[in-house]
Amino acid sequence: MSNSVHKGWDAKRGRLEEYFDRTAFDAWAALTSDAPVSKIRATVRAGREDMRNMLLSWLPQDLSGRRVLDAGCGTGALAVEAARRGADVVGIDVSPQLIAIAVDRTPQDVQGKIHFLSGDMLDPKLGHFDHIVSMDVLIHYEADQIASATAGLAERARQSLIFTFAPGTPLLRTARAIGQFFPKSDRSPSIIPVSHDNLRSRLSRVPRARLGRDQRVSRGFYTSHAQEVLTA
């Protein structure tokens, strides 16, 4: 990652940590539970569930003996399901408070199978994994930062890297603009739509990586696009 991209990544990571730990902690704790939420957030909750289920369907059903990184794990829902398939999971998130919720919500049947920690998902000290999944983290970054981040993650993924980004569709750009008129509690933090073709072109130059499946999920105020990168 170049110095300029790295600085931009660190700056945005700091803003996201502040957002999730201070501005929107209660809202995200509710969104990732079964607590009542606004109609807007209900569509986001449903869309996130659809996306999470799709990403899990792209992983092997039997993950016994595999090491999985949930990069940007939030409150840990995807990490729990991967652990239930037999994986040894590391869940990392920029927000210490969300990690605390993830630890508290860990079901007994997977305790000891997941290690939750707060930090930078790009930290090479995390080691290598068979599969890396990053859901709705890179939606906050520019295309060059996404490409650099995925290149770094792909180096540590033995079989696959799966991530999501915000597609630069007219609908998403319009929804983002309209969203500025809604109450602050219903706003997302600086989602950045990027061109799918531009991103794929950048990813095609990542060493030892092949582009795999890609699919979009749209539910109300939730729109996100999943991309698979094969490294085996």
Contacts in CASP RR format, 6 or more apart in sequence:
PFRMAT RR
TARGET T0000
AUTHOR 0000-0000-0000
METHOD contacts of the structure
MODEL  1
MSNSVHKGWDAKRGRLEEYFDRTAFDAWAALTSDAPVSKIRATVRAGRED
MRNMLLSWLPQDLSGRRVLDAGCGTGALAVEAARRGADVVGIDVSPQLIA
IAVDRTPQDVQGKIHFLSGDMLDPKLGHFDHIVSMDVLIHYEADQIASAT
AGLAERARQSLIFTFAPGTPLLRTARAIGQFFPKSDRSPSIIPVSHDNLR
SRLSRVPRARLGRDQRVSRGFYTSHAQEVLTA
1 9 0 8 1.000
1 122 0 8 1.000
1 148 0 8 1.000
1 149 0 8 1.000
1 151 0 8 1.000
1 152 0 8 1.000
2 148 0 8 1.000
5 144 0 8 1.000
5 145 0 8 1.000
5 148 0 8 1.000
6 148 0 8 1.000
8 145 0 8 1.000
9 122 0 8 1.000
9 141 0 8 1.000
9 145 0 8 1.000
9 148 0 8 1.000
9 149 0 8 1.000
12 140 0 8 1.000
12 141 0 8 1.000
12 145 0 8 1.000
12 190 0 8 1.000
13 94 0 8 1.000
13 120 0 8 1.000
14 94 0 8 1.000
15 189 0 8 1.000
15 190 0 8 1.000
16 94 0 8 1.000
16 95 0 8 1.000
16 140 0 8 1.000
16 189 0 8 1.000
17 94 0 8 1.000
17 95 0 8 1.000
19 189 0 8 1.000
20 28 0 8 1.000
20 94 0 8 1.000
20 95 0 8 1.000
20 97 0 8 1.000
20 98 0 8 1.000
21 95 0 8 1.000
21 96 0 8 1.000
21 97 0 8 1.000
21 98 0 8 1.000
23 189 0 8 1.000
24 185 0 8 1.000
24 189 0 8 1.000
25 95 0 8 1.000
25 97 0 8 1.000
25 98 0 8 1.000
27 41 0 8 1.000
27 185 0 8 1.000
28 74 0 8 1.000
28 75 0 8 1.000
28 98 0 8 1.000
29 75 0 8 1.000
29 98 0 8 1.000
29 101 0 8 1.000
30 36 0 8 1.000
30 37 0 8 1.000
30 41 0 8 1.000
31 37 0 8 1.000
31 41 0 8 1.000
31 44 0 8 1.000
31 45 0 8 1.000
31 48 0 8 1.000
32 45 0 8 1.000
32 74 0 8 1.000
32 75 0 8 1.000
32 76 0 8 1.000
32 77 0 8 1.000
32 101 0 8 1.000
33 75 0 8 1.000
37 45 0 8 1.000
38 185 0 8 1.000
38 186 0 8 1.000
40 182 0 8 1.000
40 186 0 8 1.000
40 221 0 8 1.000
41 186 0 8 1.000
43 219 0 8 1.000
43 220 0 8 1.000
43 221 0 8 1.000
43 222 0 8 1.000
44 188 0 8 1.000
44 219 0 8 1.000
44 220 0 8 1.000
44 221 0 8 1.000
44 222 0 8 1.000
46 219 0 8 1.000
46 222 0 8 1.000
47 217 0 8 1.000
47 218 0 8 1.000
47 219 0 8 1.000
47 220 0 8 1.000
47 222 0 8 1.000
47 224 0 8 1.000
48 135 0 8 1.000
48 136 0 8 1.000
48 222 0 8 1.000
50 217 0 8 1.000
50 219 0 8 1.000
51 135 0 8 1.000
51 136 0 8 1.000
51 164 0 8 1.000
51 217 0 8 1.000
51 222 0 8 1.000
51 224 0 8 1.000
51 226 0 8 1.000
52 77 0 8 1.000
52 78 0 8 1.000
52 81 0 8 1.000
52 135 0 8 1.000
54 215 0 8 1.000
54 217 0 8 1.000
54 226 0 8 1.000
55 78 0 8 1.000
55 133 0 8 1.000
55 135 0 8 1.000
55 162 0 8 1.000
55 164 0 8 1.000
55 226 0 8 1.000
56 78 0 8 1.000
56 81 0 8 1.000
56 82 0 8 1.000
58 160 0 8 1.000
58 162 0 8 1.000
58 213 0 8 1.000
58 226 0 8 1.000
58 228 0 8 1.000
59 68 0 8 1.000
59 82 0 8 1.000
59 85 0 8 1.000
59 131 0 8 1.000
59 133 0 8 1.000
59 160 0 8 1.000
59 162 0 8 1.000
60 66 0 8 1.000
60 85 0 8 1.000
61 85 0 8 1.000
62 85 0 8 1.000
62 86 0 8 1.000
63 82 0 8 1.000
63 85 0 8 1.000
63 86 0 8 1.000
63 87 0 8 1.000
63 130 0 8 1.000
63 131 0 8 1.000
64 85 0 8 1.000
64 86 0 8 1.000
64 87 0 8 1.000
65 86 0 8 1.000
65 87 0 8 1.000
65 88 0 8 1.000
66 86 0 8 1.000
66 87 0 8 1.000
66 88 0 8 1.000
66 130 0 8 1.000
66 131 0 8 1.000
67 87 0 8 1.000
67 88 0 8 1.000
67 89 0 8 1.000
67 90 0 8 1.000
67 128 0 8 1.000
67 129 0 8 1.000
67 130 0 8 1.000
67 131 0 8 1.000
68 79 0 8 1.000
68 82 0 8 1.000
68 87 0 8 1.000
68 88 0 8 1.000
68 89 0 8 1.000
68 90 0 8 1.000
68 129 0 8 1.000
68 130 0 8 1.000
68 131 0 8 1.000
68 132 0 8 1.000
68 133 0 8 1.000
69 89 0 8 1.000
69 90 0 8 1.000
69 91 0 8 1.000
69 92 0 8 1.000
69 121 0 8 1.000
69 126 0 8 1.000
69 129 0 8 1.000
69 131 0 8 1.000
69 132 0 8 1.000
69 133 0 8 1.000
69 156 0 8 1.000
70 76 0 8 1.000
70 78 0 8 1.000
70 79 0 8 1.000
70 82 0 8 1.000
70 89 0 8 1.000
70 90 0 8 1.000
70 91 0 8 1.000
70 92 0 8 1.000
70 133 0 8 1.000
70 134 0 8 1.000
71 91 0 8 1.000
71 92 0 8 1.000
71 121 0 8 1.000
71 132 0 8 1.000
71 133 0 8 1.000
71 134 0 8 1.000
71 137 0 8 1.000
71 153 0 8 1.000
71 163 0 8 1.000
72 91 0 8 1.000
72 92 0 8 1.000
72 93 0 8 1.000
72 94 0 8 1.000
72 121 0 8 1.000
72 134 0 8 1.000
72 135 0 8 1.000
72 137 0 8 1.000
73 79 0 8 1.000
73 91 0 8 1.000
73 92 0 8 1.000
73 93 0 8 1.000
73 98 0 8 1.000
73 99 0 8 1.000
73 102 0 8 1.000
73 116 0 8 1.000
74 93 0 8 1.000
74 95 0 8 1.000
74 98 0 8 1.000
74 99 0 8 1.000
74 101 0 8 1.000
74 102 0 8 1.000
75 98 0 8 1.000
75 101 0 8 1.000
75 102 0 8 1.000
75 105 0 8 1.000
76 91 0 8 1.000
76 102 0 8 1.000
76 105 0 8 1.000
76 106 0 8 1.000
76 114 0 8 1.000
76 116 0 8 1.000
78 133 0 8 1.000
78 135 0 8 1.000
79 89 0 8 1.000
79 91 0 8 1.000
79 102 0 8 1.000
79 114 0 8 1.000
79 116 0 8 1.000
80 105 0 8 1.000
80 106 0 8 1.000
80 107 0 8 1.000
80 110 0 8 1.000
80 114 0 8 1.000
82 89 0 8 1.000
82 133 0 8 1.000
83 89 0 8 1.000
83 110 0 8 1.000
83 113 0 8 1.000
83 114 0 8 1.000
84 109 0 8 1.000
84 110 0 8 1.000
86 113 0 8 1.000
87 113 0 8 1.000
87 130 0 8 1.000
87 131 0 8 1.000
88 113 0 8 1.000
89 113 0 8 1.000
89 114 0 8 1.000
89 115 0 8 1.000
90 114 0 8 1.000
90 115 0 8 1.000
90 117 0 8 1.000
90 126 0 8 1.000
90 129 0 8 1.000
91 102 0 8 1.000
91 114 0 8 1.000
91 115 0 8 1.000
91 116 0 8 1.000
91 117 0 8 1.000
92 116 0 8 1.000
92 117 0 8 1.000
92 118 0 8 1.000
92 119 0 8 1.000
92 120 0 8 1.000
92 121 0 8 1.000
92 123 0 8 1.000
92 126 0 8 1.000
93 99 0 8 1.000
93 102 0 8 1.000
93 116 0 8 1.000
93 118 0 8 1.000
93 119 0 8 1.000
93 121 0 8 1.000
94 118 0 8 1.000
94 119 0 8 1.000
94 120 0 8 1.000
94 121 0 8 1.000
95 118 0 8 1.000
96 118 0 8 1.000
99 116 0 8 1.000
99 117 0 8 1.000
99 118 0 8 1.000
102 116 0 8 1.000
103 116 0 8 1.000
106 114 0 8 1.000
106 116 0 8 1.000
121 134 0 8 1.000
121 137 0 8 1.000
121 153 0 8 1.000
122 149 0 8 1.000
122 152 0 8 1.000
122 153 0 8 1.000
124 156 0 8 1.000
126 156 0 8 1.000
127 156 0 8 1.000
128 156 0 8 1.000
128 157 0 8 1.000
128 158 0 8 1.000
129 156 0 8 1.000
129 157 0 8 1.000
129 158 0 8 1.000
130 157 0 8 1.000
130 158 0 8 1.000
130 159 0 8 1.000
130 160 0 8 1.000
131 157 0 8 1.000
131 158 0 8 1.000
131 159 0 8 1.000
131 160 0 8 1.000
131 161 0 8 1.000
131 162 0 8 1.000
132 153 0 8 1.000
132 156 0 8 1.000
132 157 0 8 1.000
132 160 0 8 1.000
132 161 0 8 1.000
132 162 0 8 1.000
133 161 0 8 1.000
133 162 0 8 1.000
133 163 0 8 1.000
134 153 0 8 1.000
134 161 0 8 1.000
134 162 0 8 1.000
134 163 0 8 1.000
134 164 0 8 1.000
135 163 0 8 1.000
135 164 0 8 1.000
135 224 0 8 1.000
136 164 0 8 1.000
136 224 0 8 1.000
137 163 0 8 1.000
137 164 0 8 1.000
138 145 0 8 1.000
138 146 0 8 1.000
138 149 0 8 1.000
138 150 0 8 1.000
138 163 0 8 1.000
138 164 0 8 1.000
138 165 0 8 1.000
139 164 0 8 1.000
139 165 0 8 1.000
139 166 0 8 1.000
139 191 0 8 1.000
139 192 0 8 1.000
139 224 0 8 1.000
140 189 0 8 1.000
140 190 0 8 1.000
140 191 0 8 1.000
140 192 0 8 1.000
141 149 0 8 1.000
141 192 0 8 1.000
142 192 0 8 1.000
142 194 0 8 1.000
143 194 0 8 1.000
143 195 0 8 1.000
143 198 0 8 1.000
143 199 0 8 1.000
143 202 0 8 1.000
144 202 0 8 1.000
146 163 0 8 1.000
146 165 0 8 1.000
146 194 0 8 1.000
146 199 0 8 1.000
146 202 0 8 1.000
147 199 0 8 1.000
147 202 0 8 1.000
147 203 0 8 1.000
147 206 0 8 1.000
150 161 0 8 1.000
150 163 0 8 1.000
150 203 0 8 1.000
150 206 0 8 1.000
150 209 0 8 1.000
150 229 0 8 1.000
151 206 0 8 1.000
151 207 0 8 1.000
151 209 0 8 1.000
153 161 0 8 1.000
153 163 0 8 1.000
154 161 0 8 1.000
154 206 0 8 1.000
154 207 0 8 1.000
154 208 0 8 1.000
154 209 0 8 1.000
154 229 0 8 1.000
154 231 0 8 1.000
155 207 0 8 1.000
155 208 0 8 1.000
157 229 0 8 1.000
157 231 0 8 1.000
158 231 0 8 1.000
158 232 0 8 1.000
159 230 0 8 1.000
159 231 0 8 1.000
159 232 0 8 1.000
160 228 0 8 1.000
160 229 0 8 1.000
160 230 0 8 1.000
160 231 0 8 1.000
160 232 0 8 1.000
161 209 0 8 1.000
161 228 0 8 1.000
161 229 0 8 1.000
161 231 0 8 1.000
162 226 0 8 1.000
162 227 0 8 1.000
162 228 0 8 1.000
162 229 0 8 1.000
163 226 0 8 1.000
163 227 0 8 1.000
163 229 0 8 1.000
164 224 0 8 1.000
164 225 0 8 1.000
164 226 0 8 1.000
164 227 0 8 1.000
165 194 0 8 1.000
165 199 0 8 1.000
165 224 0 8 1.000
165 225 0 8 1.000
165 227 0 8 1.000
166 172 0 8 1.000
166 191 0 8 1.000
166 192 0 8 1.000
166 193 0 8 1.000
166 194 0 8 1.000
166 223 0 8 1.000
166 224 0 8 1.000
166 225 0 8 1.000
167 193 0 8 1.000
167 194 0 8 1.000
167 196 0 8 1.000
167 216 0 8 1.000
167 223 0 8 1.000
167 224 0 8 1.000
167 225 0 8 1.000
168 193 0 8 1.000
168 194 0 8 1.000
168 195 0 8 1.000
168 196 0 8 1.000
169 193 0 8 1.000
169 223 0 8 1.000
171 218 0 8 1.000
171 223 0 8 1.000
172 191 0 8 1.000
172 193 0 8 1.000
172 223 0 8 1.000
173 193 0 8 1.000
175 221 0 8 1.000
175 223 0 8 1.000
176 191 0 8 1.000
176 193 0 8 1.000
179 186 0 8 1.000
179 187 0 8 1.000
179 221 0 8 1.000
180 187 0 8 1.000
196 214 0 8 1.000
196 225 0 8 1.000
199 227 0 8 1.000
200 211 0 8 1.000
200 214 0 8 1.000
200 227 0 8 1.000
203 209 0 8 1.000
203 211 0 8 1.000
203 227 0 8 1.000
203 229 0 8 1.000
204 211 0 8 1.000
206 229 0 8 1.000
208 231 0 8 1.000
209 229 0 8 1.000
209 230 0 8 1.000
209 231 0 8 1.000
210 229 0 8 1.000
210 230 0 8 1.000
210 231 0 8 1.000
211 227 0 8 1.000
211 228 0 8 1.000
211 229 0 8 1.000
211 230 0 8 1.000
212 227 0 8 1.000
212 228 0 8 1.000
212 229 0 8 1.000
212 230 0 8 1.000
213 226 0 8 1.000
213 227 0 8 1.000
213 228 0 8 1.000
214 225 0 8 1.000
214 226 0 8 1.000
214 227 0 8 1.000
214 228 0 8 1.000
215 225 0 8 1.000
215 226 0 8 1.000
216 223 0 8 1.000
216 224 0 8 1.000
216 225 0 8 1.000
216 226 0 8 1.000
217 223 0 8 1.000
217 224 0 8 1.000
217 225 0 8 1.000
217 226 0 8 1.000
END
